[in-house]
Amino acid sequence: MTPVASTLLLTAPVAVALATATAYAVVGWQRATAWVGIASPTTILACAIALATSIPDHGPVIAYGGLARADALSAWILLVIGAVAILACAASPAYLAAETAAGHTDARAARRYGVLVHTFLAAMTAAVLVANLGVLWVAIEATTIVTAFLVGHRRTRASVEAAWKYVVICSAGIALALLGTVLIYYAARQAGIAEASALDWPVLVARAHELDPAVTRMGIALVILGFGAKAGLVPLHAWLPDAHSQAPAPVSALMSGVLLAVSFTAILRYKVIADAALGTGFARTLLAGVALLTLALAAALLLGQRDYKRMLAYSSMEHMSLIALGAAAGTRLAISAVLLHIAGHGLAKSVAFCSSGHILHLQHTTCIGRVRGLLARAPALGAAFGLAVLALLGLPPFSLFASELAIARAGFAAHLGWATAAALVLVLAAFAALAARTARMLLGSATGGPGTAAAPVRSGAAVWVPLAVGLLACAALGVSDAPLTRLLSTAAAITGGH
């Protein structure tokens, strides 16, 4: 690939997202400009496809003297960002129109929404496409700042409280990640790595065996805890249910579908360094412990959950714990399953959260006990929500079935049988809770609220088309990943799959 093409592919996703944000800042969110937002995620997806076709044959794409770098892992996560962002941005016009009709949003708030969403996409894309771990930290911190305003978008007491909780907890986590990054930089400088390259990921991987074990061990532990906060892992997880339940539905889709994955990708980068410097045992033990604690907490909270948006948030914790367990196993099968799970979860959760936003506008409540007969009241919306939950439950033909099965196989093969067996029991409990509460919402007679009958409602194409596309993509990925098999294998290899 020529230097010009490399620079274009690594620059365009961030540049177009920022340009779209600027366009909304200048023009505002109007009926004529509402669909302009699709340009940004479409560009991200197109560049990701180009990178995915080139990297398995020609290796990483590099620009700006090595500061920008895309390998197979970058290309895979960029594909997920592009796909989920297209669904979220396509769902945004209908969502904001309903918010405006209900009096929750005005033109100024809609303009701010457009600016922040595309700045958010630019920050996530930058986090995936940088080689320097310091710049990676800056990009992930930028996502915290931007999404804090999106969580408090409606400016209600609950949303503002959730935004502050999100800022405080994630800032604490990011501070730990910064301290861990500083320790890794110190270890690299002590090992004789040049100042300009001391946080360069390829250099650190190549010379990890020269790093001081004690300093590296402390740095890796802090990084996993810090970035784990952004990924929704114990112990700094408490922001996630509040933020995801209060944010606009398309933003919740982006946060759950890709922000958690981008944060966990940072952990995968550091895990490669840890495995080379300390052996595989340290990161494996830490990730397995965090995964089981997160899964146990998510399953317990799902059993007593009465709010369907918070239910989806706790489901995100469940799936991130399975991803952490697969990363702990660390084999090529496990890492491939982790990456497939990230993609499937992103698609399914984006459909589930976007559906939940429309359910809120229809029923005027997030209480599970007050939603009945959704399939009878709004057949297309109810079917989309139900199928999205079935995908999150890991049922075929959706891709989460294949990825969860592969994570379980990899866990037993990697001598994590006790952890995998415990995880399966906890997943079964979460499965039962999620299935029971969703069935309660979908089945029964149609009601418009507590004790009131309601006529069936037809969903417009702007509502159901993005949901249908997301479900079809998730099912297609579950049936066959043939076009992406080489990219998935390459990503698993560079991420330490052995």
Buried (B, 14 or more C-beta within 10 A) or exposed (E): BEEEEBBBBBBBBBBBBBBBBEBBBEEBBEEEBBEBBBBBBBBBBBBBBBBBBBBBEEEBBBBEEBBBBBBBBBBBBBBBBBBBBBBBBBBBBBBBBBBBEEEBBEEEBBBBBBBBBBBBBBBBBBBBBBBBBBBBBBBBBBBBBBBBBBBBBBEEEEBBBBBBBBBEBBBBBBBBBBBBBBBBBBBBEEBEBEEEBBBBBBBBBEBBEBBBEEBBBBBBBBBBBBBBBBBBBBBBBBBBBBBBBBBBBBBBBBBBBBBBBBBBBBBBBBBBBBBBBBEBEBBBEBBBBBBBBBBBBBBBBBBEBEBBBBBBBBBBBBBBBBBBBBBBBBBBBBBBBBBBBBBBBBBBBBBBBBBBBBBBBBBEBBEBEBBBBBBBBBBBBBBBBBBBBBBBBBBBEBBBBBBBEBBBBBBBBBEBEEBBEBBEEBBEBBBBBBBEBBEBBBBBEBBBBEEEEBEEBEBEEBBBBBBBBBBEBBBBBBEEBEEBEBBBBBBBBBBBBE
